[in-house]
Amino acid sequence: MNRLIEIRSYKLKVGMQDAFHRLVGTSAVPMLRAWPTDVVAFGPSAHEPDAYFRDRSYADLDDLNAQQDALYRSDLWRDGPRESTLAAVDSFLNTALWLSPLAIEDLASSQRS
């Protein structure tokens, strides 16, 4: 069954990519996975030094909205990586698309390579 993938693309403040990647890898992604959120892939952009991405998987749009509403209203987020995450970000853009389980696994495994 296909899943809805949210691709969040960040435009970071100049020079913040390395620090943001450390923050995401050590704080934000572990928090998301404990929530639990299916974080498929994340990392620095391959083409722009101040860009970053994070991909998450959901059952459908209702699931995406419910999970994100609950997470971003939680103390876990507000008392956790919220301030340091937002301090590094100029803007972000979300895109959602349906992918097959095989395509999602390919996306996830491409990060592990």
C-alpha angles and dihedrals in degrees: 000000000000120000132210111250119202113204111198113194117195129202102206130203111267113284095008100108098097094044091045091051091052091048093048093046097046102033119008100044095044088050092049093048091049090052081052110250123152102239104191101181142340138176151108119317115262091219110036129045095216098045131092138175139208123187123199131183127223137175091239143323093287090054091049093051095044095048095045094044091052095044098047091048093049128104087231089068099033094048093036131051098335100103097042091044095051092044090064097046127086094180144329139208128206125210124180128200138163117251134178120245089252092053090048091051090049090052092048094045093049088066092052092054 
